[in-house]
Amino acid sequence: MTAPPSPAPRTGKPLDRSIVEGPIARAVWMIAWPTMVQNLIGGLQGIIDHALVGHLVGFAGNAAIGVAFQIFLVVMVFITSIFSGMGVLVARFAGAGDVEKVNRTVYQAFLAAIGLWLAVLAPLGFVLAPSLLGLVHATDAVRAEALPYLRVMFVFSIGMLLFFMVGGALRSAGDAHTGLRLGVLLTVLNIVFNVICIRGLGPVPRMGTAGAAVGTAVAGGVVSVIAVYLLCSGRLVVHWHRGMNWRPDWGIIRSLFRFGLPTGFQGIAMNIAGVLLLRFIGSLERSAEAQAVYAVGYSELFSLITWTSVGLMGAAAAVAGQNLGAGHPERSIRGVHVAAGIGVCVAAIVGLLFITIPGRLLALFGMYDPVVVGLGTQLLAFLSVSGFFITVALTYTGGLQGTGDTRSPLYISIVSQIVVPLGLCAVLQATRGLAPADIWLAILLGHATRCALSVLRFRQGKWRGIRVE
């Protein structure tokens, strides 16, 4: 008797051609809304962390999370830059209808992420954490709360890395709904584990600020295992199967870094700017209060605009990249315009809340101290205007990055996020001394500069000629 033939590997879901053939507004919204909702729900987790820590530890705990997470982002954004390179390749290959190249690219990004975590993120992050906290002039009370949080985030970050990889790969291939489902699960687990670890429950001791990092690490680990399982199950538009070549492909990995490294350096520039801005805030007379306000007002409440805009940036990148890969650059332009329009509407709604009920928003985080409330109200007024600029800047950045122009956003970020805001703070500090309003104004001017330069660069249209090998 002859042996029965082995079952054929699952081929996965087909690519959605409506992104390159159907109505452009529908294509943008189809990718944007799940990503926007996912990011907003994910932002809810950070808000809950700050609320719990603010009530249980005080504003020093809020400052600790804000300072530590800003430092963590400097390294994390650089590591995840390979996913930006992955997004460029996946969108182009998906637009051209080449499923096997899509799958191969995502697998190589997975290998690169594991290697960078083992070799860079975990070991160096743990060792350098105390020195990094010294850069931001954190007070002793803030540093004591921030150090364990930062070390846990560095060492156990692999779950978050893989979650970002899978979500970015699926979004670039046209499937944002699976990322939304995984993101909702991640946020629910994150909230549950963080509440348990921050407050303590049963045999789990009360960990305070460090508990926020422990809960995040556990939730990320669980969701990343589920995400990798789905990639291997054949149920998704991106899928790994037995017939694949499982060895590293250094040609693809080089391409990941070729397109991704400029985005990584851009992220480093932006987040180093954030760290240095915290250093200026740390030089103020009421530094702990100001850092707590920055952590809550800018990192959390303003994320209602930025996380939505990041979702729109991902949609703009996917639509622009796929349509360029399919030979439809004019659709790429229209897609970016649609995404920017949606972002402006969101910024208007959230900005109105910042102006009308700032005290209530700050009270959610246990902020009742008169000095803290005064500084927070002042910051939110500036951010209500800044939101319009940053949402347009991010959507046009997505258009540039999705089509393969990952270098221009790097140069724009250096000018707008480092030269403009930090230069203004340095000049004012040297001439008459810094006030909190000076720093809030520097943030606003930086966002306005980034908006103007991003729109100008995209309209030049040089991204049309970028080739992906």
C-alpha positions as semicolon CSV with decimal commas, in nm:
position;residue;x (nm);y (nm);z (nm)
1;M;0,000;0,000;0,000
2;T;0,120;0,346;-0,075
3;A;0,128;0,596;0,204
4;P;-0,141;0,863;0,188
5;P;-0,012;1,200;0,070
6;S;0,077;1,447;0,343
7;P;-0,175;1,724;0,387
8;A;-0,093;2,044;0,202
9;P;0,001;2,339;0,421
10;R;-0,265;2,595;0,482
11;T;-0,227;2,890;0,252
12;G;-0,381;3,150;0,481
13;K;-0,634;3,419;0,401
14;P;-0,600;3,594;0,063
15;L;-0,470;3,948;0,041
16;D;-0,738;4,219;0,040
17;R;-0,715;4,382;-0,304
18;S;-0,972;4,651;-0,216
19;I;-0,687;4,856;-0,069
20;V;-0,538;4,903;-0,416
21;E;-0,857;4,877;-0,623
22;G;-1,158;4,997;-0,418
23;P;-1,263;5,338;-0,279
24;I;-0,962;5,503;-0,113
25;A;-1,151;5,649;0,184
26;R;-1,290;5,305;0,267
27;A;-0,940;5,153;0,240
28;V;-0,798;5,408;0,484
29;W;-1,085;5,373;0,730
30;M;-1,076;4,991;0,711
31;I;-0,719;4,990;0,841
32;A;-0,737;5,305;1,054
33;W;-1,033;5,243;1,283
34;P;-0,918;4,908;1,429
35;T;-0,570;5,049;1,487
36;M;-0,708;5,368;1,642
37;V;-0,936;5,173;1,874
38;Q;-0,654;4,934;1,961
39;N;-0,420;5,222;2,047
40;L;-0,684;5,404;2,251
41;I;-0,762;5,089;2,446
42;G;-0,389;5,032;2,492
43;G;-0,357;5,388;2,617
44;L;-0,625;5,311;2,872
45;Q;-0,384;5,066;3,035
46;G;-0,128;5,342;3,092
47;I;-0,396;5,572;3,229
48;I;-0,507;5,305;3,477
49;D;-0,144;5,244;3,581
50;H;-0,094;5,612;3,654
51;A;-0,427;5,637;3,835
52;L;-0,348;5,341;4,063
53;V;0,008;5,451;4,131
54;G;-0,099;5,811;4,184
55;H;-0,353;5,710;4,449
56;L;-0,137;5,446;4,619
57;V;0,214;5,593;4,591
58;G;0,159;5,963;4,518
59;F;0,280;6,193;4,243
60;A;0,635;6,061;4,290
61;G;0,507;5,731;4,151
62;N;0,354;5,909;3,851
63;A;0,684;6,085;3,789
64;A;0,872;5,754;3,823
65;I;0,662;5,577;3,559
66;G;0,680;5,877;3,327
67;V;1,057;5,913;3,359
68;A;1,131;5,539;3,337
69;F;0,900;5,476;3,044
70;Q;1,047;5,769;2,850
71;I;1,393;5,617;2,894
72;F;1,265;5,271;2,800
73;L;1,116;5,411;2,480
74;V;1,454;5,543;2,365
75;V;1,587;5,188;2,338
76;M;1,258;5,016;2,254
77;V;1,185;5,242;1,957
78;F;1,528;5,171;1,810
79;I;1,482;4,795;1,844
80;T;1,136;4,804;1,689
81;S;1,266;5,007;1,395
82;I;1,316;4,678;1,213
83;F;0,937;4,649;1,214
84;S;0,918;4,976;1,023
85;G;1,147;4,823;0,763
86;M;0,928;4,514;0,769
87;G;0,622;4,732;0,710
88;V;0,775;4,892;0,400
89;L;0,857;4,554;0,248
90;V;0,530;4,385;0,346
91;A;0,317;4,669;0,206
92;R;0,505;4,671;-0,126
93;F;0,493;4,291;-0,162
94;A;0,125;4,281;-0,061
95;G;0,045;4,552;-0,314
96;A;0,220;4,346;-0,580
97;G;0,030;4,032;-0,466
98;D;0,344;3,833;-0,366
99;V;0,224;3,635;-0,063
100;E;0,538;3,425;-0,016
101;K;0,762;3,731;0,009
102;V;0,525;3,876;0,269
103;N;0,552;3,561;0,483
104;R;0,928;3,539;0,443
105;T;0,981;3,902;0,541
106;V;0,776;3,873;0,860
107;Y;0,964;3,559;0,968
108;Q;1,299;3,730;0,922
109;A;1,174;4,023;1,130
110;F;1,084;3,772;1,403
111;L;1,438;3,629;1,404
112;A;1,592;3,976;1,414
113;A;1,370;4,080;1,706
114;I;1,468;3,775;1,913
115;G;1,836;3,837;1,846
116;L;1,824;4,207;1,937
117;W;1,634;4,135;2,258
118;L;1,884;3,873;2,372
119;A;2,194;4,066;2,271
120;V;2,098;4,428;2,341
121;L;1,773;4,514;2,512
122;A;1,771;4,280;2,812
123;P;2,139;4,277;2,919
124;L;2,234;4,637;2,849
125;G;1,904;4,773;2,978
126;F;1,945;4,605;3,315
127;V;2,305;4,720;3,361
128;L;2,262;5,078;3,240
129;A;1,926;5,154;3,405
130;P;2,074;5,347;3,707
131;S;2,293;5,562;3,484
132;L;2,004;5,638;3,251
133;L;1,790;5,760;3,540
134;G;2,071;5,993;3,640
135;L;2,041;6,174;3,308
136;V;1,698;6,320;3,385
137;H;1,775;6,475;3,726
138;A;1,519;6,250;3,896
139;T;1,488;6,312;4,269
140;D;1,587;6,033;4,508
141;A;1,222;5,948;4,574
142;V;1,143;5,926;4,202
143;R;1,458;5,726;4,129
144;A;1,379;5,471;4,400
145;E;1,040;5,404;4,240
146;A;1,165;5,414;3,880
147;L;1,466;5,176;3,894
148;P;1,284;4,844;3,952
149;Y;1,015;4,944;3,701
150;L;1,275;5,021;3,434
151;R;1,475;4,702;3,488
152;V;1,168;4,479;3,464
153;M;1,059;4,653;3,143
154;F;1,400;4,603;2,981
155;V;1,453;4,240;3,078
156;F;1,102;4,111;3,002
157;S;1,022;4,319;2,694
158;I;1,015;4,032;2,442
159;G;0,637;3,991;2,468
160;M;0,575;4,351;2,371
161;L;0,829;4,325;2,089
162;L;0,654;4,030;1,929
163;F;0,311;4,187;1,975
164;F;0,427;4,499;1,787
165;M;0,580;4,280;1,516
166;V;0,265;4,077;1,449
167;G;0,035;4,380;1,463
168;G;0,255;4,579;1,226
169;A;0,290;4,291;0,982
170;L;-0,083;4,227;0,963
171;R;-0,166;4,598;0,930
172;S;0,082;4,643;0,644
173;A;-0,072;4,340;0,471
174;G;-0,420;4,491;0,508
175;D;-0,552;4,309;0,817
176;A;-0,593;4,550;1,108
177;H;-0,880;4,361;1,274
178;T;-0,664;4,078;1,412
179;G;-0,429;4,333;1,565
180;L;-0,729;4,498;1,729
181;R;-0,842;4,170;1,884
182;L;-0,492;4,094;2,011
183;G;-0,459;4,451;2,139
184;V;-0,786;4,431;2,332
185;L;-0,676;4,103;2,488
186;L;-0,339;4,254;2,577
187;T;-0,501;4,555;2,742
188;V;-0,750;4,347;2,942
189;L;-0,474;4,116;3,069
190;N;-0,252;4,415;3,134
191;I;-0,513;4,587;3,346
192;V;-0,592;4,269;3,541
193;F;-0,229;4,181;3,611
194;N;-0,134;4,541;3,688
195;V;-0,415;4,583;3,939
196;I;-0,309;4,259;4,108
197;C;0,061;4,343;4,111
198;I;0,035;4,713;4,201
199;R;-0,216;4,667;4,483
200;G;-0,132;4,311;4,583
201;L;-0,385;4,027;4,598
202;G;-0,373;3,700;4,789
203;P;-0,022;3,553;4,765
204;V;0,091;3,830;4,530
205;P;0,257;4,106;4,738
206;R;0,188;4,474;4,685
207;M;0,461;4,588;4,442
208;G;0,361;4,951;4,390
209;T;0,526;5,114;4,089
210;A;0,722;4,801;3,996
211;G;0,396;4,608;3,974
212;A;0,297;4,809;3,668
213;A;0,601;4,671;3,485
214;V;0,548;4,314;3,608
215;G;0,185;4,313;3,491
216;T;0,285;4,451;3,151
217;A;0,555;4,186;3,107
218;V;0,323;3,896;3,194
219;A;0,043;4,020;2,970
220;G;0,283;4,076;2,680
221;G;0,425;3,727;2,716
222;V;0,081;3,562;2,704
223;V;-0,038;3,759;2,400
224;S;0,287;3,710;2,207
225;V;0,255;3,331;2,240
226;I;-0,100;3,350;2,104
227;A;0,013;3,577;1,819
228;V;0,293;3,344;1,707
229;Y;0,052;3,048;1,725
230;L;-0,190;3,231;1,493
231;L;0,090;3,299;1,244
232;C;0,160;2,926;1,230
233;S;-0,207;2,823;1,215
234;G;-0,272;2,933;0,857
235;R;-0,571;3,145;0,960
236;L;-0,417;3,486;0,888
237;V;-0,316;3,676;0,578
238;V;0,044;3,641;0,702
239;H;0,127;3,275;0,776
240;W;0,425;3,051;0,836
241;H;0,410;2,695;0,702
242;R;0,622;2,380;0,694
243;G;0,750;2,435;0,344
244;M;0,919;2,762;0,438
245;N;1,294;2,807;0,463
246;W;1,342;2,860;0,837
247;R;1,703;2,977;0,816
248;P;1,804;3,342;0,852
249;D;1,801;3,528;0,520
250;W;2,064;3,798;0,559
251;G;1,954;3,973;0,242
252;I;1,606;4,032;0,383
253;I;1,745;4,123;0,726
254;R;1,972;4,383;0,564
255;S;1,667;4,528;0,388
256;L;1,483;4,543;0,721
257;F;1,761;4,754;0,862
258;R;1,806;4,955;0,543
259;F;1,450;5,087;0,563
260;G;1,409;5,052;0,938
261;L;1,724;5,210;1,082
262;P;1,634;5,566;0,976
263;T;1,304;5,519;1,159
264;G;1,496;5,381;1,456
265;F;1,727;5,679;1,466
266;Q;1,423;5,902;1,430
267;G;1,267;5,733;1,732
268;I;1,590;5,769;1,928
269;A;1,610;6,137;1,838
270;M;1,253;6,197;1,948
271;N;1,283;6,006;2,272
272;I;1,626;6,142;2,362
273;A;1,465;6,480;2,311
274;G;1,196;6,368;2,555
275;V;1,459;6,260;2,808
276;L;1,646;6,591;2,773
277;L;1,317;6,775;2,805
278;L;1,264;6,589;3,133
279;R;1,609;6,710;3,231
280;F;1,498;7,070;3,175
281;I;1,181;7,000;3,370
282;G;1,399;6,852;3,644
283;S;1,581;7,184;3,674
284;L;1,261;7,372;3,765
285;E;1,194;7,484;4,119
286;R;0,908;7,236;4,164
287;S;1,064;6,960;3,954
288;A;0,883;6,656;4,096
289;E;0,544;6,823;4,049
290;A;0,632;6,933;3,695
291;Q;0,762;6,587;3,598
292;A;0,444;6,429;3,734
293;V;0,233;6,673;3,529
294;Y;0,438;6,597;3,217
295;A;0,400;6,221;3,277
296;V;0,022;6,245;3,313
297;G;-0,064;6,537;3,084
298;Y;0,173;6,469;2,796
299;S;0,245;6,095;2,818
300;E;-0,108;5,982;2,907
301;L;-0,382;6,238;2,835
302;F;-0,217;6,368;2,517
303;S;-0,191;6,004;2,406
304;L;-0,564;6,021;2,333
305;I;-0,451;6,226;2,032
306;T;-0,110;6,072;1,962
307;W;-0,218;5,708;1,984
308;T;-0,508;5,780;1,752
309;S;-0,267;5,958;1,518
310;V;-0,023;5,667;1,533
311;G;-0,308;5,443;1,418
312;L;-0,376;5,679;1,131
313;M;-0,005;5,687;1,054
314;G;-0,008;5,308;1,023
315;A;-0,312;5,323;0,796
316;A;-0,151;5,593;0,581
317;A;0,168;5,388;0,556
318;A;-0,012;5,067;0,458
319;V;-0,239;5,233;0,201
320;A;0,039;5,446;0,052
321;G;0,287;5,158;0,039
322;Q;0,046;4,905;-0,110
323;N;-0,079;5,145;-0,376
324;L;0,274;5,244;-0,472
325;G;0,358;4,873;-0,497
326;A;0,054;4,829;-0,723
327;G;0,157;5,125;-0,939
328;H;-0,107;5,374;-0,816
329;P;0,085;5,667;-0,657
330;E;-0,210;5,907;-0,686
331;R;-0,411;5,679;-0,460
332;S;-0,123;5,695;-0,214
333;I;-0,158;6,073;-0,198
334;R;-0,535;6,062;-0,150
335;G;-0,499;5,805;0,125
336;V;-0,268;6,030;0,327
337;H;-0,505;6,325;0,286
338;V;-0,799;6,121;0,415
339;A;-0,602;6,001;0,718
340;A;-0,497;6,356;0,806
341;G;-0,858;6,477;0,791
342;I;-0,971;6,210;1,035
343;G;-0,688;6,302;1,272
344;V;-0,779;6,669;1,278
345;C;-1,136;6,585;1,381
346;V;-1,012;6,370;1,671
347;A;-0,766;6,640;1,783
348;A;-1,047;6,896;1,793
349;I;-1,266;6,679;2,017
350;V;-0,990;6,587;2,263
351;G;-0,852;6,943;2,267
352;L;-1,194;7,072;2,368
353;L;-1,188;6,840;2,671
354;F;-0,842;6,967;2,766
355;I;-0,971;7,324;2,776
356;T;-1,310;7,270;2,939
357;I;-1,247;7,006;3,210
358;P;-0,871;6,996;3,287
359;G;-0,923;6,965;3,663
360;R;-1,145;6,660;3,628
361;L;-0,900;6,492;3,394
362;L;-0,612;6,544;3,637
363;A;-0,823;6,424;3,931
364;L;-0,850;6,084;3,762
365;F;-0,482;6,038;3,847
366;G;-0,510;6,146;4,209
367;M;-0,375;6,492;4,131
368;Y;-0,533;6,735;4,378
369;D;-0,227;6,931;4,493
370;P;-0,288;7,298;4,393
371;V;0,058;7,339;4,238
372;V;0,021;7,019;4,036
373;V;-0,331;7,110;3,919
374;G;-0,217;7,458;3,815
375;L;0,076;7,324;3,614
376;G;-0,139;7,051;3,460
377;T;-0,411;7,293;3,351
378;Q;-0,148;7,514;3,191
379;L;0,011;7,221;3,003
380;L;-0,322;7,089;2,873
381;A;-0,404;7,432;2,727
382;F;-0,087;7,422;2,518
383;L;-0,152;7,060;2,418
384;S;-0,503;7,141;2,298
385;V;-0,341;7,341;2,016
386;S;-0,044;7,111;1,969
387;G;-0,274;6,818;1,889
388;F;-0,370;6,961;1,550
389;F;-0,007;6,984;1,442
390;I;0,106;6,643;1,564
391;T;-0,181;6,449;1,407
392;V;-0,115;6,599;1,062
393;A;0,260;6,547;1,107
394;L;0,217;6,179;1,196
395;T;-0,017;6,095;0,908
396;Y;0,218;6,252;0,654
397;T;0,509;6,073;0,823
398;G;0,319;5,749;0,766
399;G;0,285;5,836;0,400
400;L;0,659;5,893;0,370
401;Q;0,759;5,582;0,563
402;G;0,507;5,355;0,394
403;T;0,642;5,443;0,051
404;G;1,000;5,381;0,161
405;D;1,119;5,734;0,243
406;T;1,228;5,661;0,599
407;R;1,518;5,907;0,598
408;S;1,326;6,232;0,559
409;P;1,125;6,181;0,882
410;L;1,457;6,129;1,062
411;Y;1,593;6,466;0,949
412;I;1,260;6,634;1,019
413;S;1,254;6,490;1,371
414;I;1,605;6,612;1,446
415;V;1,505;6,966;1,352
416;S;1,159;6,969;1,507
417;Q;1,205;6,753;1,817
418;I;1,562;6,843;1,914
419;V;1,684;7,168;1,760
420;V;1,364;7,372;1,802
421;P;1,232;7,275;2,150
422;L;1,563;7,201;2,322
423;G;1,731;7,501;2,161
424;L;1,456;7,731;2,287
425;C;1,477;7,585;2,638
426;A;1,855;7,618;2,644
427;V;1,847;7,981;2,530
428;L;1,579;8,080;2,781
429;Q;1,752;7,894;3,064
430;A;2,079;8,073;2,989
431;T;1,925;8,419;2,956
432;R;1,649;8,456;3,213
433;G;1,577;8,114;3,364
434;L;1,312;7,861;3,267
435;A;0,947;7,867;3,364
436;P;0,711;7,570;3,305
437;A;0,521;7,764;3,036
438;D;0,847;7,803;2,840
439;I;0,882;7,423;2,818
440;W;0,517;7,376;2,719
441;L;0,562;7,639;2,445
442;A;0,875;7,462;2,321
443;I;0,675;7,141;2,279
444;L;0,409;7,325;2,079
445;L;0,660;7,493;1,848
446;G;0,835;7,161;1,788
447;H;0,511;6,996;1,680
448;A;0,423;7,288;1,451
449;T;0,765;7,266;1,285
450;R;0,731;6,891;1,236
451;C;0,390;6,936;1,076
452;A;0,508;7,196;0,826
453;L;0,820;7,003;0,722
454;S;0,639;6,667;0,690
455;V;0,367;6,808;0,464
456;L;0,623;6,992;0,251
457;R;0,842;6,685;0,206
458;F;0,554;6,456;0,112
459;R;0,421;6,704;-0,144
460;Q;0,761;6,711;-0,314
461;G;0,680;6,356;-0,430
462;K;1,032;6,214;-0,433
463;W;0,901;5,897;-0,266
464;R;0,753;5,797;-0,605
465;G;1,092;5,683;-0,729
466;I;1,200;5,469;-0,431
467;R;1,252;5,104;-0,526
468;V;1,226;4,797;-0,304
469;E;1,443;4,502;-0,406
